[in-house]
Amino acid sequence: MAFKSNVKLTIALKEPDLDAEDLEKQARNLVRELKDLDEVEKANLVAVTQTPQGSKGY
């Protein structure tokens, strides 16, 4: 029997040295790389209107 995990992960990119356009390009590159992984079922960009409660920044 194959193990299937249902994990949802939200990643917020922040880079003070990049303008909004460059930051979006980086986010799109990351999504494209994630989609190429066999282990990833779905990856896409979402609009961020609020930081989810309990979020942590590194």
C-alpha positions in Angstrom: 0.0 0.0 0.0 1.4 3.4 -1.0 1.5 6.1 1.6 -0.2 9.4 0.6 0.3 12.6 2.6 -2.1 15.5 2.4 0.1 18.4 3.3 -0.7 22.0 2.3 2.2 24.4 2.5 2.1 28.2 2.0 5.4 30.0 1.3 5.7 33.8 1.5 8.7 35.3 -0.2 10.2 38.5 1.1 13.4 40.1 -0.1 13.9 43.7 0.8 16.5 44.1 -2.0 14.0 43.2 -4.8 11.3 45.3 -6.2 7.8 43.9 -6.7 8.4 42.8 -10.3 11.6 40.9 -9.5 10.0 39.4 -6.4 7.1 38.1 -8.6 9.6 36.6 -11.1 11.3 34.8 -8.2 8.0 33.5 -6.9 7.0 32.3 -10.4 10.3 30.5 -10.8 9.8 28.8 -7.5 6.3 27.6 -8.5 7.7 26.3 -11.8 10.4 24.3 -10.0 7.9 22.9 -7.5 5.6 21.8 -10.3 8.6 19.8 -11.8 8.9 17.7 -8.6 7.2 14.3 -8.8 6.2 14.6 -5.1 4.3 17.8 -5.7 0.7 17.4 -6.8 -0.2 21.0 -7.3 1.6 24.4 -6.9 0.4 27.8 -7.7 0.5 31.5 -6.8 -2.1 33.0 -4.5 -2.9 36.6 -3.7 -2.0 37.5 -0.2 -4.4 39.9 1.5 -3.6 39.0 5.1 -0.9 37.1 7.0 -2.5 33.9 8.3 -2.8 33.7 12.1 0.2 31.8 13.6 2.5 32.6 10.7 6.2 32.9 11.4 8.9 34.7 9.4 12.5 33.5 9.1 
